[in-house]
Amino acid sequence: MNTRAIPVAVPSRSLSYLALTKPDVSFLVVLTTLAGYVLGAAGPLDWLRLAQTVIGTTLVAAGTSALNQYFERDSDARMRRTASRPLPSGALAPAEALWFGAGLAVAGTLELLLATNMLAAGLAVLTSVMYLGIYTPLKTRTTAATLIGAVPGALPPVIGWAAARGSLGAGAYVLFAILFLWQVPHFHSISWIYREDYARAGIRMLPVVDRDGRATFGQIVFCAIALIPVSLLASVTGIAGVTYYFSALVLGLLLVKVCLWAAAGRTNVRAKWLMHATVVHLPLLLGFMVYDKFWR
């Protein structure tokens, strides 16, 4: 197996710090935290507190992403999709990423602690610790790392809920379960597309060892099917109403259909379409949930 670093052009330093924060991941954090806060709020929205919650959670997520790149800089250098990142490319020194990431994570935690409550800040710290201390090192050891990593990945809406309400409840757990299950088809489709890259870096994503894709797409279909009743629990627990219920049912069935189609072919092209379908599915699902809370 070829494990040599892949030569790449050095990106502009002015954009390197931004790249450390993984803006695409941060966008997902903003979206889910925002939804969690709005759905957890009782009474009129406190827009300032909402903004502080989103800012604090995003800072923690951005800092965690930077620290993740610090820890994985060697494996990133061996993958084509990550070789142009700031550390493998040499645009930034490891120490710069370390201090930048730590500073963002601390700033975000303090923002949540001072502007919201200790529960939200504690959940943000738990998210970062689990991602960096458990998920990241397990990626080279077990294919179960994706499922383990889905736990911190599902916590941002719970942080938003906790910041709005000061406590957790059935609604927060439903949001967590939705995000947890959604991540499986999303990240398995990505890892299927880049399975050769992951193998080159020694990262044991399921598609790396599951060469024919049966186990990978089996998990994808199973979680997509399980997501349907779990997403409907939002109506059962009172977060949303009838409009959301039928919208979630239709969205869930459409996602299952795409998952079954991808599983039938197991090609990179179909996996890419599945990945796009998950990216569309989640904002629509949360959007209908928020809409139904305020306009039912």
NORGITA-V235919 format. One record per run of one state. SS is the DSSP state (~ for helix, > for strand, _ for the rest). FROM is the first residue (numbers start at 1). LEN is the number of residues. If there is no record, write none. Layout:
# NORGITA-V235919
SS | FROM | LEN
SS | FROM | LEN
This chain:
# NORGITA-V235919
_ | 1 | 12
~ | 13 | 8
_ | 21 | 2
~ | 23 | 18
_ | 41 | 6
~ | 47 | 25
_ | 72 | 1
~ | 73 | 4
_ | 77 | 9
~ | 86 | 4
_ | 90 | 4
~ | 94 | 22
_ | 116 | 2
~ | 118 | 21
_ | 139 | 6
~ | 145 | 9
_ | 154 | 2
~ | 156 | 10
_ | 166 | 4
~ | 170 | 24
_ | 194 | 1
~ | 195 | 7
_ | 202 | 4
~ | 206 | 4
_ | 210 | 4
~ | 214 | 23
_ | 237 | 5
~ | 242 | 24
_ | 266 | 2
~ | 268 | 28
_ | 296 | 1
